Amino acid sequence: MATNLWRLDIPLEGNPLKNLNSYLITGEERSLLIDTGFRQDSCRRALTDQLAETGVDRETLDIFLTHLHSDHTGLAPDFVGAGGRIYISETDGAGLRLGLTDGYWRDMYEEYVREGFPREEIDRLWLANPAQGAAPRNWSAGCVTLRDGDRLSYGGVTLRCILTPGHTPGHMCLYGEEPRWLFSGDHVLFHITPNICRWQSMPDALGCYLESLEKLRGLPTERLLPGHRKETGDLDTRIGQLEEHHRHRLNEVLDIVGSAPGRTAYEIAGRMRWSIRSTWREFPVQQKFFALGECLAHLDYLERRGRICRRERDGLIRYSLLP
């Protein structure tokens, strides 16, 4: 891609995301690896082989994680060099540690059951959810947390940290100021739209995401480096497309809620349009989990703005329009 910039294509087998773009910036003393893939053998082999092709000394590797999701963080402790640093935002660093506990997932799954997710499907997620099973282990070693505006320097490039909450509470992009590189993680994707779901620590995830998109508008960018698939077009155009996507989503949710008051979020999600080509009944349970999370983020956005209300009845939360 450039004399000291490499894109590593890490396959995400059986996952609709298809791949992770891991990036490497090489330097004379230390090199920086951006995102790593799941803690799975297929990701480990691909990352090992492609790093060898670059000729980088793995003992000099530091790692930057755009956010806490396991397809980005899973292999970080295994690939950081001796005495190296693993960078992540302060918020997502705390969230990642919390997500390594069974209690965190138990509480989330119980919340999803109250939102209508069938208990028998939730029970299957304990064995099938890669967000749970492919996350990193032995997380504490070498972790350095970052805040908005912090700077790193690798290979002669100064990288500014831009905090962009929404996809996760502490998602962070990296902006190379002189070459105008933007490592956008999962904040701005091109062939697919980032999943925006409910987070306990971020009551209005969609609102935060839309505000974070504005932080990047007008940023001079020569090279766009997203976390998945390939880049297409320019940054401001894509920001507009993502905003329009969520406007359509919000209207879709309002129409579904209005057509039959008292549905659960699970029932609403089952009536939304998804790019996956199967009926809601045939959806893989992992994809239902992410679809429900996105539905909840849109319901939360509408509730906070006085468009809908939620009421609990018989242990389930149901949604209706407000006048």
Secondary structure, 3 states (H helix, E strand, C coil): CECCEEEEEEECCCCCCCEEEEEEECCCCCEEEECCCCCCHHHHHHHHHHHHHHCCCHHHEEEECCCCCHHHHCCHHHHCCCCCCEEEEHHHHHHHHHHCCHHHHHHHHHHHHHCCCCHHHHHHHHHHCHHHHCCCCCCCCCEEEECCCCEEEECCEEEEEEECCCCCCCCEEEEECCCCEEEEECCCCCCCCCCCCCECCECCHHHHHHHHHHHHCCCCCCEEEECCCCCCCCHHHHHHHHHHHHHHHHHHHHHHHHHCCCECHHHHHCCCCCCCCCCHHHCCHHHHHHHHHHHHHHHHHHHHCCCEEEEEECCEEEEEECC
